[in-house]
Each structure stands twice: as structure tokens, then as C-alpha cells.
Amino acid sequence: MSEMELLAPAGNTECLYAAVENGADAVYFAGKLFGARSYADNFSDDEIRSAVRYCHLRGVKVYIAVNTLVSDREIPEAMEYLTFLNNIGVDAVIVQDLGLAALIRENFPLLPIHGSTQITVHNTEGVLALEKMGMEQVVLSRELSLKEIEKIKKETSARLEVFAHGALCMCYSGQCYLSSVLGGRSGNRGKCAQPCRLEYKINDYPEKGFYMSLKDLCSLSHINEMRKIGISSLKIEGRMKGKEYVAAVVRIYRKYMDSGNIPTEDDTEILNRIFFRGGLTDGYLTGKTGRAMFCFSKPDNPYEKQRKDGIAIPKFSRKKKLYCSAVIKEGSLPEIEISDGAISVLHRGDEIVQTGETKILKEGLVREKLSKTGGTPYEFEKIDIRIDGRPFMSAGQINKLRRDGVQKYEDKLTASYERNGRYVLTEAVDKNKDEGFTPEGVFRKNCKKSVFTCRVANIVQFETVKGMEFESIYAPAHTILENCEKFLKYRDKIVIETPAIVKNTETIKAQLEKLKNLGFSNLAVNNIGFSEFDGFNLFGGFRLNVFNSRSLWFLKKKGFLSVMLSPELNLAQIKALEKPVETEVMVYGRLPLMITENCVIRNREKCSCNREVNFLTDRKGMKFPVMRDLGECRSVVLNSLPTFMGDKLEDIRQSGACRMLLYFTAEDGAKIGKICEMFFSGRERPEKYTRLHYYKGVL
């Protein structure tokens, strides 16, 4: 019944077998490097090769996660690895890094690419942008409702992959820097330490709670709705979980995807018990966010140590259907043909069929022996047999004919997936430029003239900075429109800032059209979906997660004039980047660490909007401001300390980053004036600050 694909996780070989044996249509896993779950067991190259063969022989697809940000130094190794994956015939690679995706499409045109949820695609424009990049399947953000997914499906042609079951991150995937900042473990690099599962305080309330720990997602009751929408792939989360979990969840989802029935309470309870995090939720799918989605008690799993309390999950028996025909003729080599409709093999035995003297071969015996495929992942749906003359073959000879024929079919099937690819990793330079080339031919371009830029969140902040020596001033679209007469005079240096999350794209498009007609021509892009607006000069924001030179060249080709680099790069990495466009870095400001669809503050208060700034306090007493996202009803958690590089500007200049951004969030006019003076004079610095990752980097 189901045309949707059931996609299952595999953190190791045992989980892979559990997924396939219980009915997965496809599995996803990672190698030892470049996967966003680096703390899972993951697979060696030899294990990947064996896993791909195992799955393909059973009609199961294999998607390999190569979904971390990749540094310039790592790209050669990543491309060697991708060559291996391409050539052994994996069905797709899941990718986050924009530059790596461009390299894959350039070097391996036949290797399908799936856009990772880490790219934060949550609207039609995002899917269209990835389609244009050559991605065949897009993993949507978990925060979308079924209604929002349906709209995207109607307006795009790519296959849509939707999370169906498992753990929910508090932050939009790809936009979380909390683990990175607290412990140097980057979620974008596969090292998330899950600090959102810890206790926090909200504002001035003394009670601690797990206010950012969401229950696990369960979409079992929405399978028929998702099929009707036209979703292509239902994804189960769980590469860090055990084989019992994988078997149970896959088996139950397989059952209802095939039957179309309404789930029973018993099956739903099995899902609740197999990994318990305070219950299950479908809140995002139904559009009902809020407290009911959270587990405020300690988010441990008491069932895991009990091995699911005796829950029995039967294996799913699914055999691939094949067609078999055999010709056994006295005095000739016996023949067997095996076909699945697409691939056929003809195998001849190695012994001539003898003439029967007292015994003559009967069709019944041949059919019986050919049907014995129990030890294989196949069964013969139809067997045609032709017997000529008075032949005789022993049972062992017939069995060998079948086994050798099946082996030949398997070899041909496996070979049909393989590709013959290689890559040429050339320098990604613009050959028409002369300025900035080193003797090795790489465009490094140290900054000859550095400029200051700033970002303001409201009109008070803009009034403070408008007369200062800033090359560009980033300001929210709604703030500009609400105070248009005050911004018009400075429109040449104003860069319109769009939110990172834009579900209602019609509204923001209308705002941008109004601003364009008023003469505003600069646009800050914080999501790949907003990278193709006619009539605007494009400036890339840090939320694009640009981590390597290839991503810079990709964005240059899309027309970007400037790109803000990932805040997880250190100065040495920044200096080593090829810089085909001007690069920008944050030299002051509280880095946004999380952007959340669920309001954290409402877990303790009725609404966060009655204060300009709220706070989360961690177990060490560090306070993290929480603000609205550019006027949207969405929360942004800021770093507890501001980044400050005012006394290290020469280090920034030597790295080649020309644009130095002062990122203002909740500062008042007086505070902004003081901070600007620190940078312009270079004589002071704040009492408390962080250097972020400039001197250490991330794992």
C-alpha cells in the first residue's frame, strides 16, 4: 500500500541488520568521519562496502551521511571518501556543506545528493534553491506542520524527506552553537554534547527545570496524512540508539505504512516504552507548540537498561521476488535464468546432463530444489521448467545450479550500482583575476582596507550609530519599514536583514518589494532560500555556515558581494581561506546560539513578549539572554558573554577578513556608544567578554 519510503537509522552493523530485517526501505548511516553523529559507532570503509552489498541484495537503499561542515584542510580527504562512496554505488549522500555539495555535483554527476536538515530548509524557496543545486531529496526542518509541508510539496518537485519519529532538537538544525560555545563541541561538526538536555532557570524564578528538553517525536497517527500529501520519505531518528530500538520502531511503522490502519494503543505504548523521554509528541506536525511538547523531569531513559522490559518485536519477513526458468536437456549443460524484471542472468552448469537409465529427472524434484531459497533474501515468485529427453541430475547438482545462478545474479545486481568516478581537486580561483594571487596561484588577498559594519535590532540603536563611520548597517526589514523616513537618507549603506526562519515568505517578499521600490538595494541572506532575489546586492549572513573556500566560491557565483564566515572558524583557518568575495566576521556581540520555534520562556511564564529581554541561567550561573527573532514570534538564545576583539583588530586584518561586524542585540544607546568608542579608539575593553573561537576553534 505504501509508496512512501521508510528510512531507518543505523549507528552500527547490528542496527543495520535490525532495520533491514524489520522492514526498512532505506537506511542511513555514516563513516568514521564527516557524519553529524560522530559519537555513534559508525562504519569503517570495509563495513560500508559490506553494508551496501547487504542492503542492495535485499532491495534496500543506502544513504550515507556526509553532513558536517568541512574545513579547507579536510576537503581532499572528504573527496577521496566521496569517490569511494560514489564508486561502490551508494544510493545518495546526505550533505550540509554548500561548498562540498557543489564539488560533489561537479565531480560525481551521477551521485544523488540529499540536502541535510542541517541546511535549515523550511519553505518553498529553500527547496527550490537546493533543487537548483542538483539535490534530488530535501530533509525538511522538524519544526514544520503538515499544512506547511503540504504547501511546499505543491510548489516544488524535489522528493521531500520528513522526520517521523525520534529525538527533537530544541533549536532549528544547523542553527545551534550552544554546544560549540559551551564546550567547543560543534553540532555542525557532528560533536554536539546536548547541553539543551541540562537544567536551566528562567528569569528570576529560583526553580530549575529541563526547560529545553523536548519529548520524542511520534507521527504514527499521521502516516495516512503524510502519504496523501505526497511525502517521499519518512525518517526515523536514532543513530545513537540500540538495535532493539531500531527494530521496534521500524517494525511498527512498517506495519501501519503497509496497512493504512489506525494505530492501536498497544503499539503506541511500545514506542513510548522503547525509549522514554517523558512521553511522545506530534506538536510540530499539528502546529500545536508549547509546554505539552516538553519533558521537564530528568530526560533519562529507564527502559534502556532493562532491555525494553521484555518487549518482543518479531522480525519482518520480506523476500525479494524473482523469476526463475530452467532448461535441463539430456546431453547438454543445464541452464538457469534468474530475473527481477530489470536484471537478468543466464548461468550454465559445469557438468553435462547425463542420460537416465533407471531414474529419469521429474519436474517436481527440480521445482522443489529450485524453490529452496531460504538462506537467501529471495524467493522465486514463478518457476518455469523445461525437461528434454531422459535427463538425470542429482539433488546436489540441482542445488548447485540454483546457488551458482543466484550468486551470478547477486554479482550482477551489485555491479549495477557501481560507478567509475574520480575527482580532480583544482584550486577554486577565478582565473581572470590577477590581484591577490600567491606564487602557488591561490587567491588569499589580505585585507588592504578594513571597514567596520554594524547590526542594529531597533530604531533606538540605529539612531545611535547612523552618524558613525560604518560601511554598512544591517537592520531588520520591519524596523526599516516602520521608520522609513529615518532610514531613507542612509539607504545606500543599509543592508536589509531577513530572519533566519521565514515560514510566511509572502509577507517578507512584500516587505522587500516595498523597500526595493524605495531605493534600498542591499539584502542580508541568512538562509539559502533567500539567495535569488532580483534587484538586490546580496550579503551572506553567518547562518549560512560558510566554513571553507568552496562555499565562498559557490556564493560568489550566485552573486554575493560579501559573506560572513562561520563563527566556528579560528583565525588561522580564516587566513587560509581563498577569498573571492569580501569576508566578514563578528568582532563584537552576543552570538545567537539557538533559534527555537518553541518559546523557552513560556515554560515558566505566560508570554515572553512582556519583557524586552528574558534570561536562561545554566548550572554554572551563566545568564543567556532570550529575545524575539526580528519581530517574529520565535525565540533566539544569545551567548552569555559578548564577543570582543576590539584590542585584537590587527589579528583580524591579518586573517584577511575585511569587514568587521559589531552585532548589537539588546544594548541601549549609551552602551552602544561606549562599545563603538572602544573599537574606534582601541583603548578599552569590557570587563567580561569572550574571544569566541578565534584562537581555539572547535572540534
C-alpha positions in Angstrom: 0.0 0.0 0.0 2.7 2.5 1.0 4.5 4.4 -1.7 6.4 6.3 0.9 9.9 5.2 1.8 10.6 4.1 5.4 14.1 5.4 6.2 15.8 3.9 9.2 19.0 4.8 11.2 22.0 2.5 11.7 24.7 3.5 14.2 26.4 0.2 13.7 26.1 -3.1 11.8 23.7 -4.7 14.3 21.3 -1.7 13.9 21.6 -2.0 10.2 20.5 -5.7 10.3 17.7 -4.8 12.6 16.5 -2.0 10.3 16.5 -4.2 7.2 15.1 -7.3 8.8 12.2 -5.3 10.2 11.1 -3.7 7.0 13.1 -0.5 6.2 13.1 0.6 2.6 16.3 2.5 3.1 18.9 3.1 5.7 21.2 5.9 6.6 24.5 5.8 8.4 27.9 7.4 8.4 31.5 6.5 8.1 34.1 7.3 10.7 34.4 10.9 9.5 32.1 13.7 8.3 28.9 12.4 9.9 26.7 14.5 12.2 26.6 11.8 14.9 30.3 11.2 15.4 29.7 9.6 18.8 27.8 6.7 17.2 29.9 3.6 16.4 29.6 4.3 12.7 31.2 2.3 9.9 34.7 1.7 8.6 35.1 1.7 4.8 35.1 -2.1 4.7 32.0 -2.2 6.8 30.3 0.4 4.4 31.2 -1.8 1.4 29.7 -4.9 3.1 26.6 -3.0 4.2 25.9 -1.6 0.8 26.1 -5.1 -0.7 23.9 -6.5 2.1 21.3 -3.8 1.5 21.3 -3.8 -2.2 20.8 -7.6 -2.4 17.7 -7.1 -0.3 16.3 -4.2 -2.3 17.1 -1.6 0.4 18.7 1.8 -0.5 21.7 3.2 1.3 22.2 6.9 2.1 25.5 7.9 3.7 25.6 11.0 5.9 28.4 13.3 5.0 26.6 16.1 6.7 29.2 18.1 8.7 30.9 21.4 7.8 34.2 20.7 6.2 37.4 22.8 6.5 39.7 23.5 3.6 42.3 21.1 5.0 39.7 18.3 5.2 38.3 18.7 1.6 40.9 16.4 -0.1 40.1 13.6 2.4 36.4 14.2 2.1 36.6 14.0 -1.7 38.6 10.8 -1.5 35.9 9.4 0.7 33.2 10.6 -1.6 35.0 8.9 -4.5 34.8 5.7 -2.6 31.1 6.1 -1.8 30.3 7.0 -5.4 32.2 4.1 -6.9 30.7 1.4 -4.6 27.3 2.6 -5.6 25.6 4.2 -2.5 22.2 5.5 -3.4 22.8 9.0 -2.1 24.9 11.1 0.2 23.3 13.5 2.7 25.2 16.8 2.7 25.1 20.1 4.7 28.1 22.0 3.5 27.3 24.1 0.4 30.8 24.0 -1.0 31.1 20.3 -0.6 27.7 19.9 -2.3 29.0 21.9 -5.3 32.1 19.8 -5.5 30.1 16.6 -5.5 27.8 17.8 -8.3 30.9 18.9 -10.3 32.9 15.7 -9.9 30.2 13.0 -9.5 27.2 13.9 -11.6 25.5 10.6 -11.2 25.8 10.5 -7.4 22.4 11.7 -5.9 22.7 14.4 -3.2 20.2 14.8 -0.4 20.0 18.2 1.4 20.5 17.6 5.1 18.2 19.1 7.7 21.3 21.0 8.8 20.8 23.4 5.9 17.6 24.5 7.7 15.2 24.3 4.7 11.7 25.1 5.9 10.0 26.8 3.0 9.4 26.6 -0.7 12.2 28.9 -1.6 14.7 26.7 0.3 13.6 23.6 -1.5 13.8 25.3 -4.9 17.3 26.6 -4.1 18.5 23.0 -3.3 16.8 21.7 -6.4 18.8 24.2 -8.4 21.9 23.0 -6.8 21.1 19.5 -8.1 19.8 17.9 -4.9 17.1 15.3 -5.5 15.8 14.9 -2.0 15.5 17.5 0.8 15.3 16.8 4.5 12.9 19.4 5.9 13.2 21.1 9.3 11.5 19.3 12.0 9.5 22.4 13.1 7.1 22.3 10.1 3.4 21.4 10.4 1.7 19.1 8.0 -0.1 22.0 6.5 3.2 23.8 5.8 4.8 20.7 4.3 1.7 20.3 2.0 2.2 23.8 0.7 5.9 23.1 0.0 5.0 19.9 -1.8 2.6 21.6 -4.1 5.1 24.2 -5.1 8.2 22.0 -5.6 9.2 18.9 -7.4 12.1 17.5 -5.2 11.5 14.5 -3.1 10.7 15.6 0.5 12.0 13.8 3.5 10.3 14.3 6.8 11.3 13.2 10.3 8.7 10.8 11.5 10.0 9.5 14.9 12.7 10.1 17.4 14.5 12.8 19.3 13.7 16.5 18.7 16.4 19.2 18.9 15.3 22.4 20.7 17.0 24.5 18.1 16.5 24.5 14.3 19.1 22.1 13.0 22.1 23.9 11.5 21.5 27.0 13.6 22.7 25.7 17.0 26.0 26.9 18.5 25.2 26.2 22.2 27.4 23.1 22.4 30.1 24.8 20.4 30.3 27.8 22.7 29.9 26.0 26.0 32.5 23.3 25.3 34.0 23.6 21.9 31.9 20.7 20.5 30.2 21.8 17.4 26.9 20.4 16.4 27.6 21.4 12.8 30.8 19.3 13.0 29.0 16.2 14.5 30.2 16.8 18.1 27.0 18.0 19.9 27.2 17.5 23.7 23.4 18.1 24.0 23.5 20.9 26.6 19.8 21.5 25.9 19.1 18.4 27.9 20.5 20.0 31.1 18.7 22.0 33.8 18.2 25.8 33.5 16.5 28.6 35.4 14.1 31.0 33.7 14.3 34.8 34.5 14.2 35.3 38.3 12.4 32.1 39.2 14.5 30.0 41.6 13.3 26.6 40.4 15.5 24.7 38.0 14.0 22.6 35.2 14.7 20.8 31.9 13.1 23.7 30.1 14.7 22.9 26.7 14.3 19.1 26.7 11.6 18.1 24.2 9.8 14.8 24.2 10.4 12.4 21.3 8.5 12.9 18.1 5.9 10.3 17.1 4.0 10.6 13.8 2.4 7.1 13.8 -1.1 8.5 13.7 -0.3 10.8 10.8 1.0 8.3 8.3 -2.0 8.4 6.0 -2.0 12.2 6.0 1.7 12.2 5.0 1.1 9.7 2.3 -1.8 11.9 0.9 0.5 15.0 1.0 3.0 13.1 -1.2 5.9 13.0 1.2 8.6 10.7 -0.3 10.5 9.5 2.8 9.6 9.1 6.5 12.8 9.3 8.5 13.3 7.7 11.9 15.9 9.4 14.1 18.2 7.2 16.2 21.9 6.6 15.1 22.8 6.8 18.8 20.3 4.2 19.8 20.5 0.4 20.0 19.3 -2.4 17.8 16.2 -3.1 20.0 15.0 0.5 19.5 15.6 0.4 15.7 13.9 -3.0 15.4 10.8 -1.9 17.4 10.3 1.5 15.7 10.9 0.2 12.2 8.6 -2.8 12.7 5.7 -0.8 14.0 6.0 2.0 11.3 6.2 -0.7 8.6 3.0 -2.3 9.9 1.0 0.9 9.6 2.6 2.2 6.4 1.6 -1.1 4.8 -1.9 -1.5 6.3 -3.1 2.1 6.5 -4.9 1.2 9.7 -5.3 3.4 12.8 -2.5 2.6 15.3 -3.5 0.6 18.3 -2.8 1.8 21.9 -0.6 -1.2 22.4 1.7 -0.4 19.5 1.8 3.3 20.5 2.7 2.2 24.1 5.6 0.1 22.8 7.0 3.2 21.0 6.6 5.1 24.3 8.4 2.5 26.3 11.2 1.6 23.9 12.8 4.9 24.6 11.1 7.0 27.3 11.6 10.7 27.4 8.5 11.8 29.3 6.1 10.7 26.6 5.7 11.3 22.8 4.7 14.4 20.9 3.3 15.3 17.4 3.2 19.0 18.3 5.1 20.4 15.3 3.1 18.3 12.8 -0.2 19.6 14.2 1.1 23.1 14.7 0.5 23.0 18.5 3.7 24.1 20.2 4.0 24.8 23.9 4.5 23.1 27.3 2.9 19.8 26.2 5.9 19.1 23.9 8.5 19.2 26.8 9.8 16.7 29.3 10.5 18.8 32.4 11.7 15.8 34.5 15.2 14.4 34.1 15.4 13.2 30.5 16.9 9.8 31.1 15.6 6.5 29.6 14.8 4.0 32.4 13.8 1.3 29.9 17.1 1.1 28.1 18.9 -0.8 30.8 16.0 -3.2 31.2 16.3 -4.0 27.5 12.8 -2.7 26.9 11.2 -4.7 29.8 10.7 -7.8 27.8 9.1 -6.1 24.8 9.0 -8.7 21.9 9.3 -7.4 18.4 9.0 -10.1 15.7 11.2 -9.8 12.6 9.6 -8.6 9.4 9.9 -11.3 6.8 10.3 -9.7 3.4 11.8 -11.5 0.4 12.7 -10.0 -2.9 10.6 -11.6 -5.7 12.5 -13.2 -8.6 11.6 -15.1 -11.7 13.4 -18.4 -12.5 13.4 -20.6 -15.6 15.4 -23.8 -16.0 16.2 -25.9 -19.1 17.6 -29.4 -18.4 18.4 -31.3 -21.6 19.9 -34.7 -21.9 23.5 -34.4 -23.3 23.8 -30.6 -22.7 24.8 -28.2 -19.9 21.9 -27.4 -17.7 20.7 -23.7 -17.8 19.1 -21.5 -15.2 17.9 -17.9 -15.8 17.1 -15.6 -12.9 15.5 -12.2 -13.4 14.0 -9.4 -11.3 12.5 -7.7 -14.3 15.4 -5.3 -14.6 18.4 -7.5 -14.3 18.7 -11.0 -15.8 21.4 -13.6 -15.7 21.8 -16.8 -17.6 24.0 -19.5 -15.9 25.1 -22.8 -17.3 26.2 -25.6 -15.1 29.6 -27.2 -15.4 28.6 -30.8 -15.9 26.8 -32.2 -18.9 23.4 -33.7 -18.1 23.6 -37.5 -18.1 21.1 -39.9 -19.6 18.9 -41.5 -17.0 19.0 -45.3 -17.1 16.9 -46.4 -14.2 16.0 -42.9 -12.9 14.7 -40.0 -15.0 14.5 -36.5 -13.7 11.0 -35.4 -12.7 9.8 -31.8 -12.8 8.5 -32.0 -9.3 12.0 -32.7 -7.9 13.5 -29.8 -9.9 10.9 -27.4 -8.7 11.4 -28.5 -5.1 15.1 -28.0 -5.2 15.0 -24.7 -7.1 12.5 -23.3 -4.6 14.9 -23.8 -1.6 16.0 -20.1 -1.4 15.5 -20.0 2.4 19.1 -19.0 3.1 18.9 -16.1 0.7 17.0 -12.8 0.7 14.9 -14.0 -2.3 12.1 -16.2 -3.3 11.1 -17.3 -6.7 7.6 -16.0 -7.5 7.4 -18.1 -10.6 9.5 -21.1 -11.8 9.4 -22.3 -15.4 10.9 -25.7 -16.1 11.7 -27.5 -19.4 12.9 -31.0 -19.4 14.1 -32.6 -22.7 14.9 -36.2 -23.3 15.6 -38.6 -20.5 17.9 -36.5 -18.3 19.2 -37.2 -14.9 20.7 -34.8 -12.3 21.3 -35.5 -8.6 19.7 -33.3 -6.0 23.1 -31.9 -5.2 23.7 -30.9 -8.8 20.3 -29.1 -9.0 21.1 -27.3 -5.7 24.5 -26.2 -7.0 22.9 -24.9 -10.2 20.5 -22.8 -8.2 23.2 -21.5 -5.8 25.6 -20.6 -8.7 22.8 -18.9 -10.6 21.8 -16.8 -7.5 25.4 -15.9 -6.9 25.8 -14.7 -10.5 22.6 -12.7 -10.2 23.9 -11.1 -6.9 27.2 -10.2 -8.6 25.5 -8.6 -11.5 23.0 -6.8 -9.2 25.8 -5.4 -7.0 27.8 -4.3 -10.1 24.8 -2.5 -11.5 25.1 0.1 -8.7 28.8 0.7 -9.0 30.1 3.9 -10.7 33.5 4.7 -12.1 34.3 8.2 -10.9 37.4 10.2 -9.9 37.8 13.8 -8.9 40.3 16.5 -9.8 40.7 18.9 -6.9 41.8 22.1 -8.6 42.3 25.5 -7.0 38.9 27.2 -6.8 40.3 30.5 -8.1 38.9 32.9 -10.6 41.5 32.7 -13.4 40.6 36.1 -14.7 41.8 37.9 -11.6 45.4 38.9 -11.0 45.3 40.7 -7.7 45.7 38.6 -4.6 47.4 35.6 -6.1 50.2 33.9 -4.2 53.0 32.2 -6.0 51.1 29.0 -5.6 48.2 30.5 -7.5 45.8 30.7 -4.6 43.7 33.8 -4.1 44.4 34.9 -0.5 44.0 38.7 -0.6 45.0 40.1 2.8 42.8 43.0 3.7 44.3 46.2 2.5 41.5 48.3 3.9 39.4 47.0 6.7 36.0 48.5 7.4 33.5 48.4 10.3 30.0 47.3 9.9 27.2 47.0 12.5 23.9 45.3 13.0 21.1 47.0 14.9 17.9 45.4 16.2 15.7 48.5 16.6 15.3 52.2 15.8 17.0 53.4 19.0 20.1 51.6 18.2 20.0 52.9 14.6 19.7 56.5 15.8 22.8 55.9 17.9 25.0 54.5 15.1 23.7 56.3 11.9 26.3 59.0 12.0 29.3 56.8 12.8 31.9 55.5 10.4 30.2 52.2 9.4 30.5 50.9 5.9 27.2 49.0 6.2 24.4 49.0 8.8 22.3 45.8 9.0 18.7 46.4 10.1 15.5 44.3 10.2 13.1 44.8 7.3 10.2 45.5 9.6 12.2 48.1 11.6 13.1 49.9 8.4 9.5 50.0 7.1 8.2 51.2 10.5 10.7 54.1 10.5 11.2 54.6 6.8 11.8 58.3 6.8 14.7 57.9 9.3 16.4 55.2 7.1 15.9 56.7 3.7 18.8 59.1 4.0 21.2 56.2 4.7 19.7 53.7 2.3 22.9 53.2 0.3 24.7 51.8 3.4 21.6 50.0 4.8 21.6 46.2 4.4 18.1 44.7 5.0 18.3 41.8 7.4 15.8 39.0 6.9 15.0 36.5 9.6 16.8 33.1 9.5 13.4 31.4 9.7 10.8 32.6 7.3 7.7 30.4 7.1 5.4 33.1 5.7 7.6 34.1 2.7 4.8 36.1 1.1 5.0 38.7 3.9 8.7 39.1 3.7 8.6 39.2 -0.1 6.1 42.0 0.1 8.3 43.9 2.6 11.3 43.5 0.3 9.4 44.7 -2.7 8.3 47.9 -0.9 11.9 48.6 0.2 13.3 47.9 -3.2 10.8 50.5 -4.7 12.1 53.0 -2.1 15.6 52.6 -3.3 17.0 50.1 -0.8 19.3 47.7 -2.7 21.3 45.6 -0.2 20.0 42.4 1.3 21.4 40.2 4.0 20.7 36.5 3.3 20.5 34.2 6.4 19.0 31.2 4.6 19.9 29.7 1.2 16.2 30.0 0.2 16.6 33.8 0.0 19.7 33.8 -2.2 18.0 34.7 -5.5 16.2 38.0 -5.2 16.4 40.2 -8.3 17.4 43.8 -7.8 19.4 43.3 -4.6 23.1 43.2 -3.8 23.5 40.1 -1.7 25.4 39.9 1.6 25.7 36.5 3.3 25.0 36.1 7.0 26.7 33.8 9.4 23.7 31.5 9.5 24.8 30.2 6.0 27.6 28.3 7.9 30.4 29.1 5.4 33.3 27.1 6.6 35.5 26.7 3.6 36.8 28.3 0.4 34.5 26.2 -1.8 31.4 27.7 -0.2 32.8 31.2 -0.8 33.2 30.4 -4.4 29.8 28.9 -4.7 28.2 32.1 -3.2 30.3 34.3 -5.4 28.9 32.5 -8.4 25.4 33.3 -7.1 26.3 37.0 -7.0 27.1 37.6 -3.3 29.3 40.7 -2.7 30.2 39.8 0.9 29.9 36.7 3.1 30.1 36.5 6.8 32.1 33.5 7.8 31.1 30.8 10.2 31.6 31.9 13.8 33.2 28.5 14.5 36.3 29.2 12.4 39.6 30.2 14.1 41.9 33.0 12.7 44.3 30.5 11.2 41.5 28.9 9.2 40.2 32.3 8.2 43.6 33.3 6.9 44.0 30.2 4.9 40.7 30.7 3.0 40.6 31.7 -0.6 38.6 34.9 -0.6 36.9 35.6 -3.9 34.4 37.9 -2.1 34.9 40.2 0.8 34.6 38.2 4.1 33.0 39.5 7.3 33.5 38.4 10.9 31.8 39.3 14.2 34.2 41.4 16.3 31.6 42.4 18.9 28.3 41.0 20.0 26.4 38.2 21.7 26.3 35.4 19.2 22.9 33.9 18.7 23.3 30.4 20.0 19.8 28.9 19.3 16.7 29.8 17.3 13.7 28.0 18.6 10.1 27.5 17.3 9.0 26.7 20.9 9.3 29.7 23.3 11.5 28.6 26.2 10.2 31.4 28.5 6.6 30.3 28.2 7.6 27.1 30.0 7.6 29.3 33.1 5.7 32.5 32.2 2.6 33.1 30.1 4.4 35.0 27.4 7.9 36.3 26.9 6.9 39.4 24.9 6.1 41.4 28.1 9.8 41.9 28.5 12.3 43.1 26.0 14.9 40.6 27.2 14.4 37.4 29.2 17.1 35.1 30.6 18.1 31.4 30.9 20.6 30.6 33.6 22.7 27.5 33.5 24.1 25.3 36.3 27.2 27.5 36.4 25.2 30.7 36.9 25.8 32.0 33.4 22.9 34.0 32.0 21.8 33.7 28.4 19.5 36.4 27.1 16.5 35.3 25.1 14.9 37.7 22.6 12.4 37.6 19.8 13.7 36.9 16.3 13.4 40.2 14.3 9.7 40.7 15.3 8.7 37.1 14.7 7.1 35.0 17.5 10.2 32.9 17.8 13.0 32.8 20.3 16.7 33.5 19.9 19.0 32.5 22.8 22.1 34.7 22.9 25.5 33.9 24.3 26.0 34.7 27.9 29.1 36.9 27.1 29.7 39.2 24.2 32.5 38.5 21.8 35.1 41.3 21.9 38.0 41.7 19.5 38.5 45.5 19.8 42.0 45.1 21.1 42.8 42.4 18.5 41.8 44.1 15.3 45.3 43.6 13.7 44.9 39.9 14.1 41.5 40.2 12.3 43.1 42.2 9.5 46.0 39.7 9.1 43.4 37.0 8.6 42.2 38.7 5.5 38.7 39.4 6.7 37.9 43.0 5.6 34.5 43.6 7.2 34.4 43.7 11.0 30.9 43.5 12.4 29.6 44.9 15.6 26.5 42.9 16.3 24.1 44.8 18.6 21.1 43.0 20.2 19.7 44.4 23.5 22.2 47.2 24.1 20.9 50.6 24.8 22.2 53.8 23.2 24.7 54.6 25.9 26.2 51.0 25.9 26.5 51.1 22.1 28.2 54.4 22.2 30.7 53.1 24.7 31.4 49.9 22.7 31.9 51.9 19.5 34.4 54.2 21.2 36.3 51.1 22.4 36.7 49.9 18.8 37.4 53.3 17.2 40.0 54.3 19.8 41.3 50.8 20.7 41.9 51.9 24.3 39.4 49.9 26.4 37.7 46.6 26.6 34.7 45.3 28.6 35.2 43.6 32.0 33.7 40.3 30.8 33.9 39.0 27.3 34.8 36.1 25.1 37.2 35.6 22.2 34.7 33.0 20.9 36.6 30.5 18.7 39.1 32.9 17.1 42.1 31.4 18.9 41.0 27.8 19.6 38.4 26.7 17.0 36.1 23.8 17.5 36.2 20.0 17.4 
